[in-house]
Amino acid sequence: MIIPVRCFSCGKPVGHLWEKYLDRVKTEDRKKVMDDLGLDRICCRGLFLGHVDLAEIAGKFKKF
């Protein structure tokens, strides 16, 4: 749903980088953005590349 606060594998805090990542990816290359943000490990990069933001979509459904 939302980006995790920490990486699942290494435990590095990454949640605070999500908004910066989304803003910069619109105009720059993903690899350069991740390098600049300090996402050096493959586990952290995979977390950002594989994340699908479903919070708005799931919020539309009613709870019965």
Biopython code that builds the backbone (N, CA, C, O; Angstrom):
import numpy as np
from Bio.PDB.StructureBuilder import StructureBuilder

atoms = [
    (1, "MET", "N", (0.824, -1.194, 0.000)),
    (1, "MET", "CA", (0.000, 0.000, 0.000)),
    (1, "MET", "C", (0.869, 1.258, 0.000)),
    (1, "MET", "O", (0.848, 2.031, -0.959)),
    (2, "ILE", "N", (1.628, 1.462, 1.072)),
    (2, "ILE", "CA", (2.533, 2.599, 1.128)),
    (2, "ILE", "C", (3.953, 2.078, 1.287)),
    (2, "ILE", "O", (4.166, 0.940, 1.705)),
    (3, "ILE", "N", (4.904, 2.909, 0.954)),
    (3, "ILE", "CA", (6.303, 2.487, 1.024)),
    (3, "ILE", "C", (6.665, 2.171, 2.483)),
    (3, "ILE", "O", (6.302, 2.932, 3.380)),
    (4, "PRO", "N", (7.364, 1.078, 2.727)),
    (4, "PRO", "CA", (7.756, 0.742, 4.096)),
    (4, "PRO", "C", (8.726, 1.775, 4.675)),
    (4, "PRO", "O", (9.448, 2.436, 3.929)),
    (5, "VAL", "N", (8.741, 1.910, 5.974)),
    (5, "VAL", "CA", (9.644, 2.850, 6.633)),
    (5, "VAL", "C", (11.088, 2.379, 6.498)),
    (5, "VAL", "O", (11.995, 3.188, 6.306)),
    (6, "ARG", "N", (11.295, 1.082, 6.598)),
    (6, "ARG", "CA", (12.633, 0.507, 6.485)),
    (6, "ARG", "C", (12.652, -0.571, 5.406)),
    (6, "ARG", "O", (11.629, -1.179, 5.092)),
    (7, "CYS", "N", (13.834, -0.791, 4.850)),
    (7, "CYS", "CA", (14.022, -1.865, 3.866)),
    (7, "CYS", "C", (13.805, -3.204, 4.563)),
    (7, "CYS", "O", (14.248, -3.399, 5.695)),
    (8, "PHE", "N", (13.132, -4.114, 3.891)),
    (8, "PHE", "CA", (12.835, -5.417, 4.486)),
    (8, "PHE", "C", (14.099, -6.237, 4.736)),
    (8, "PHE", "O", (14.172, -6.961, 5.729)),
    (9, "SER", "N", (15.085, -6.136, 3.861)),
    (9, "SER", "CA", (16.270, -6.978, 3.956)),
    (9, "SER", "C", (17.354, -6.426, 4.867)),
    (9, "SER", "O", (17.841, -7.127, 5.754)),
    (10, "CYS", "N", (17.732, -5.164, 4.649)),
    (10, "CYS", "CA", (18.878, -4.625, 5.387)),
    (10, "CYS", "C", (18.488, -3.724, 6.549)),
    (10, "CYS", "O", (19.318, -3.463, 7.420)),
    (11, "GLY", "N", (17.259, -3.246, 6.590)),
    (11, "GLY", "CA", (16.805, -2.420, 7.696)),
    (11, "GLY", "C", (17.126, -0.940, 7.567)),
    (11, "GLY", "O", (16.904, -0.180, 8.509)),
    (12, "LYS", "N", (17.642, -0.515, 6.420)),
    (12, "LYS", "CA", (17.965, 0.902, 6.218)),
    (12, "LYS", "C", (16.677, 1.720, 6.130)),
    (12, "LYS", "O", (15.737, 1.296, 5.458)),
    (13, "PRO", "N", (16.606, 2.879, 6.789)),
    (13, "PRO", "CA", (15.409, 3.729, 6.684)),
    (13, "PRO", "C", (15.290, 4.309, 5.276)),
    (13, "PRO", "O", (16.197, 4.996, 4.805)),
    (14, "VAL", "N", (14.173, 4.031, 4.606)),
    (14, "VAL", "CA", (13.981, 4.498, 3.229)),
    (14, "VAL", "C", (12.656, 5.224, 3.025)),
    (14, "VAL", "O", (12.446, 5.810, 1.963)),
    (15, "GLY", "N", (11.767, 5.204, 3.992)),
    (15, "GLY", "CA", (10.439, 5.787, 3.837)),
    (15, "GLY", "C", (10.453, 7.279, 3.574)),
    (15, "GLY", "O", (9.591, 7.788, 2.858)),
    (16, "HIS", "N", (11.413, 7.986, 4.137)),
    (16, "HIS", "CA", (11.483, 9.431, 3.965)),
    (16, "HIS", "C", (11.975, 9.840, 2.576)),
    (16, "HIS", "O", (11.874, 11.010, 2.209)),
    (17, "LEU", "N", (12.502, 8.897, 1.805)),
    (17, "LEU", "CA", (13.034, 9.196, 0.474)),
    (17, "LEU", "C", (12.003, 9.043, -0.639)),
    (17, "LEU", "O", (12.265, 9.451, -1.770)),
    (18, "TRP", "N", (10.859, 8.476, -0.354)),
    (18, "TRP", "CA", (9.870, 8.147, -1.378)),
    (18, "TRP", "C", (9.360, 9.371, -2.136)),
    (18, "TRP", "O", (9.307, 9.352, -3.366)),
    (19, "GLU", "N", (8.984, 10.431, -1.425)),
    (19, "GLU", "CA", (8.461, 11.638, -2.078)),
    (19, "GLU", "C", (9.526, 12.297, -2.960)),
    (19, "GLU", "O", (9.232, 12.734, -4.072)),
    (20, "LYS", "N", (10.751, 12.367, -2.463)),
    (20, "LYS", "CA", (11.852, 12.939, -3.247)),
    (20, "LYS", "C", (12.070, 12.111, -4.502)),
    (20, "LYS", "O", (12.286, 12.657, -5.584)),
    (21, "TYR", "N", (12.013, 10.798, -4.355)),
    (21, "TYR", "CA", (12.201, 9.893, -5.486)),
    (21, "TYR", "C", (11.130, 10.122, -6.554)),
    (21, "TYR", "O", (11.446, 10.231, -7.738)),
    (22, "LEU", "N", (9.873, 10.195, -6.137)),
    (22, "LEU", "CA", (8.788, 10.390, -7.100)),
    (22, "LEU", "C", (8.905, 11.715, -7.838)),
    (22, "LEU", "O", (8.651, 11.778, -9.041)),
    (23, "ASP", "N", (9.284, 12.769, -7.134)),
    (23, "ASP", "CA", (9.419, 14.079, -7.770)),
    (23, "ASP", "C", (10.543, 14.101, -8.797)),
    (23, "ASP", "O", (10.397, 14.665, -9.881)),
    (24, "ARG", "N", (11.650, 13.490, -8.448)),
    (24, "ARG", "CA", (12.815, 13.546, -9.335)),
    (24, "ARG", "C", (12.741, 12.573, -10.496)),
    (24, "ARG", "O", (13.344, 12.824, -11.539)),
    (25, "VAL", "N", (12.016, 11.466, -10.349)),
    (25, "VAL", "CA", (11.925, 10.461, -11.419)),
    (25, "VAL", "C", (11.174, 11.008, -12.631)),
    (25, "VAL", "O", (11.367, 10.539, -13.752)),
    (26, "LYS", "N", (10.327, 11.993, -12.401)),
    (26, "LYS", "CA", (9.576, 12.587, -13.514)),
    (26, "LYS", "C", (10.493, 13.244, -14.536)),
    (26, "LYS", "O", (10.161, 13.300, -15.719)),
    (27, "THR", "N", (11.639, 13.738, -14.094)),
    (27, "THR", "CA", (12.528, 14.472, -14.997)),
    (27, "THR", "C", (13.891, 13.826, -15.188)),
    (27, "THR", "O", (14.591, 14.153, -16.146)),
    (28, "GLU", "N", (14.288, 12.916, -14.303)),
    (28, "GLU", "CA", (15.632, 12.341, -14.355)),
    (28, "GLU", "C", (15.582, 10.823, -14.492)),
    (28, "GLU", "O", (14.526, 10.202, -14.369)),
    (29, "ASP", "N", (16.741, 10.252, -14.747)),
    (29, "ASP", "CA", (16.893, 8.805, -14.862)),
    (29, "ASP", "C", (16.807, 8.159, -13.478)),
    (29, "ASP", "O", (17.343, 8.693, -12.507)),
    (30, "ARG", "N", (16.136, 7.016, -13.390)),
    (30, "ARG", "CA", (15.940, 6.338, -12.102)),
    (30, "ARG", "C", (17.265, 5.968, -11.435)),
    (30, "ARG", "O", (17.409, 6.099, -10.220)),
    (31, "LYS", "N", (18.217, 5.513, -12.219)),
    (31, "LYS", "CA", (19.506, 5.112, -11.657)),
    (31, "LYS", "C", (20.215, 6.301, -11.010)),
    (31, "LYS", "O", (20.741, 6.180, -9.904)),
    (32, "LYS", "N", (20.231, 7.423, -11.675)),
    (32, "LYS", "CA", (20.886, 8.613, -11.135)),
    (32, "LYS", "C", (20.192, 9.089, -9.858)),
    (32, "LYS", "O", (20.855, 9.488, -8.900)),
    (33, "VAL", "N", (18.860, 9.047, -9.847)),
    (33, "VAL", "CA", (18.105, 9.478, -8.672)),
    (33, "VAL", "C", (18.412, 8.588, -7.479)),
    (33, "VAL", "O", (18.641, 9.082, -6.375)),
    (34, "MET", "N", (18.418, 7.280, -7.695)),
    (34, "MET", "CA", (18.702, 6.366, -6.583)),
    (34, "MET", "C", (20.134, 6.507, -6.085)),
    (34, "MET", "O", (20.384, 6.396, -4.885)),
    (35, "ASP", "N", (21.076, 6.750, -6.994)),
    (35, "ASP", "CA", (22.455, 6.986, -6.574)),
    (35, "ASP", "C", (22.551, 8.245, -5.719)),
    (35, "ASP", "O", (23.226, 8.244, -4.690)),
    (36, "ASP", "N", (21.887, 9.310, -6.133)),
    (36, "ASP", "CA", (21.929, 10.573, -5.396)),
    (36, "ASP", "C", (21.251, 10.475, -4.027)),
    (36, "ASP", "O", (21.686, 11.113, -3.068)),
    (37, "LEU", "N", (20.198, 9.683, -3.940)),
    (37, "LEU", "CA", (19.482, 9.530, -2.671)),
    (37, "LEU", "C", (20.186, 8.577, -1.701)),
    (37, "LEU", "O", (19.791, 8.473, -0.540)),
    (38, "GLY", "N", (21.220, 7.886, -2.166)),
    (38, "GLY", "CA", (21.976, 6.994, -1.293)),
    (38, "GLY", "C", (21.444, 5.580, -1.243)),
    (38, "GLY", "O", (21.748, 4.837, -0.310)),
    (39, "LEU", "N", (20.656, 5.198, -2.227)),
    (39, "LEU", "CA", (20.147, 3.828, -2.290)),
    (39, "LEU", "C", (21.152, 2.980, -3.070)),
    (39, "LEU", "O", (21.025, 2.800, -4.280)),
    (40, "ASP", "N", (22.150, 2.466, -2.355)),
    (40, "ASP", "CA", (23.246, 1.748, -2.995)),
    (40, "ASP", "C", (23.011, 0.247, -3.059)),
    (40, "ASP", "O", (23.483, -0.412, -3.986)),
    (41, "ARG", "N", (22.300, -0.295, -2.103)),
    (41, "ARG", "CA", (22.100, -1.741, -2.029)),
    (41, "ARG", "C", (20.979, -2.183, -2.967)),
    (41, "ARG", "O", (20.016, -1.451, -3.197)),
    (42, "ILE", "N", (21.123, -3.371, -3.493)),
    (42, "ILE", "CA", (20.155, -3.901, -4.448)),
    (42, "ILE", "C", (18.795, -4.129, -3.799)),
    (42, "ILE", "O", (17.767, -4.031, -4.469)),
    (43, "CYS", "N", (18.778, -4.431, -2.507)),
    (43, "CYS", "CA", (17.504, -4.668, -1.833)),
    (43, "CYS", "C", (16.697, -3.373, -1.724)),
    (43, "CYS", "O", (15.481, -3.383, -1.916)),
    (44, "CYS", "N", (17.360, -2.272, -1.422)),
    (44, "CYS", "CA", (16.672, -0.978, -1.322)),
    (44, "CYS", "C", (16.213, -0.499, -2.700)),
    (44, "CYS", "O", (15.120, 0.051, -2.838)),
    (45, "ARG", "N", (17.037, -0.706, -3.701)),
    (45, "ARG", "CA", (16.661, -0.310, -5.065)),
    (45, "ARG", "C", (15.458, -1.115, -5.546)),
    (45, "ARG", "O", (14.546, -0.573, -6.171)),
    (46, "GLY", "N", (15.465, -2.407, -5.250)),
    (46, "GLY", "CA", (14.347, -3.263, -5.646)),
    (46, "GLY", "C", (13.053, -2.870, -4.962)),
    (46, "GLY", "O", (11.974, -2.972, -5.546)),
    (47, "LEU", "N", (13.165, -2.419, -3.713)),
    (47, "LEU", "CA", (11.996, -1.955, -2.972)),
    (47, "LEU", "C", (11.357, -0.763, -3.674)),
    (47, "LEU", "O", (10.134, -0.696, -3.793)),
    (48, "PHE", "N", (12.170, 0.171, -4.135)),
    (48, "PHE", "CA", (11.663, 1.353, -4.821)),
    (48, "PHE", "C", (11.166, 1.041, -6.228)),
    (48, "PHE", "O", (10.143, 1.577, -6.654)),
    (49, "LEU", "N", (11.872, 0.187, -6.949)),
    (49, "LEU", "CA", (11.468, -0.135, -8.317)),
    (49, "LEU", "C", (10.218, -1.009, -8.366)),
    (49, "LEU", "O", (9.427, -0.905, -9.304)),
    (50, "GLY", "N", (10.035, -1.859, -7.375)),
    (50, "GLY", "CA", (8.912, -2.781, -7.378)),
    (50, "GLY", "C", (7.675, -2.288, -6.662)),
    (50, "GLY", "O", (6.649, -2.968, -6.658)),
    (51, "HIS", "N", (7.755, -1.108, -6.052)),
    (51, "HIS", "CA", (6.628, -0.605, -5.270)),
    (51, "HIS", "C", (5.516, -0.063, -6.177)),
    (51, "HIS", "O", (5.776, 0.695, -7.111)),
    (52, "VAL", "N", (4.293, -0.460, -5.887)),
    (52, "VAL", "CA", (3.108, 0.044, -6.576)),
    (52, "VAL", "C", (2.229, 0.700, -5.522)),
    (52, "VAL", "O", (1.820, 0.048, -4.561)),
    (53, "ASP", "N", (1.936, 1.981, -5.694)),
    (53, "ASP", "CA", (1.171, 2.726, -4.702)),
    (53, "ASP", "C", (-0.323, 2.469, -4.905)),
    (53, "ASP", "O", (-0.922, 2.962, -5.861)),
    (54, "LEU", "N", (-0.908, 1.704, -4.009)),
    (54, "LEU", "CA", (-2.310, 1.315, -4.125)),
    (54, "LEU", "C", (-3.206, 1.977, -3.085)),
    (54, "LEU", "O", (-4.376, 1.614, -2.964)),
    (55, "ALA", "N", (-2.688, 2.924, -2.347)),
    (55, "ALA", "CA", (-3.456, 3.532, -1.250)),
    (55, "ALA", "C", (-4.714, 4.230, -1.772)),
    (55, "ALA", "O", (-5.787, 4.078, -1.188)),
    (56, "GLU", "N", (-4.598, 4.985, -2.852)),
    (56, "GLU", "CA", (-5.760, 5.694, -3.383)),
    (56, "GLU", "C", (-6.782, 4.735, -3.990)),
    (56, "GLU", "O", (-7.987, 4.956, -3.866)),
    (57, "ILE", "N", (-6.320, 3.690, -4.634)),
    (57, "ILE", "CA", (-7.220, 2.728, -5.266)),
    (57, "ILE", "C", (-7.969, 1.940, -4.192)),
    (57, "ILE", "O", (-9.180, 1.748, -4.296)),
    (58, "ALA", "N", (-7.262, 1.487, -3.172)),
    (58, "ALA", "CA", (-7.902, 0.709, -2.112)),
    (58, "ALA", "C", (-8.827, 1.578, -1.268)),
    (58, "ALA", "O", (-9.780, 1.062, -0.685)),
    (59, "GLY", "N", (-8.578, 2.851, -1.188)),
    (59, "GLY", "CA", (-9.400, 3.762, -0.414)),
    (59, "GLY", "C", (-10.782, 3.994, -0.991)),
    (59, "GLY", "O", (-11.671, 4.480, -0.291)),
    (60, "LYS", "N", (-10.976, 3.654, -2.257)),
    (60, "LYS", "CA", (-12.262, 3.856, -2.915)),
    (60, "LYS", "C", (-13.300, 2.818, -2.522)),
    (60, "LYS", "O", (-14.499, 3.065, -2.658)),
    (61, "PHE", "N", (-12.866, 1.668, -2.041)),
    (61, "PHE", "CA", (-13.780, 0.584, -1.721)),
    (61, "PHE", "C", (-14.394, 0.765, -0.344)),
    (61, "PHE", "O", (-13.731, 1.215, 0.591)),
    (62, "LYS", "N", (-15.653, 0.414, -0.229)),
    (62, "LYS", "CA", (-16.358, 0.507, 1.043)),
    (62, "LYS", "C", (-16.078, -0.723, 1.890)),
    (62, "LYS", "O", (-15.840, -1.817, 1.379)),
    (63, "LYS", "N", (-16.113, -0.516, 3.173)),
    (63, "LYS", "CA", (-15.972, -1.619, 4.104)),
    (63, "LYS", "C", (-17.378, -2.016, 4.559)),
    (63, "LYS", "O", (-18.145, -1.168, 5.017)),
    (64, "PHE", "N", (-17.710, -3.281, 4.436)),
    (64, "PHE", "CA", (-19.044, -3.740, 4.802)),
    (64, "PHE", "C", (-19.080, -4.274, 6.184)),
    (64, "PHE", "O", (-20.133, -4.705, 6.653)),
]
sb = StructureBuilder()
sb.init_structure("model")
sb.init_model(0)
sb.init_chain("A")
sb.init_seg("    ")
for serial, (resi, resn, name, xyz) in enumerate(atoms, 1):
    if name == "N":
        sb.init_residue(resn, " ", resi, " ")
    sb.init_atom(name, np.array(xyz, "f"), 0.0, 1.0, " ", f" {name:<3s}", serial, name[0])
structure = sb.get_structure()
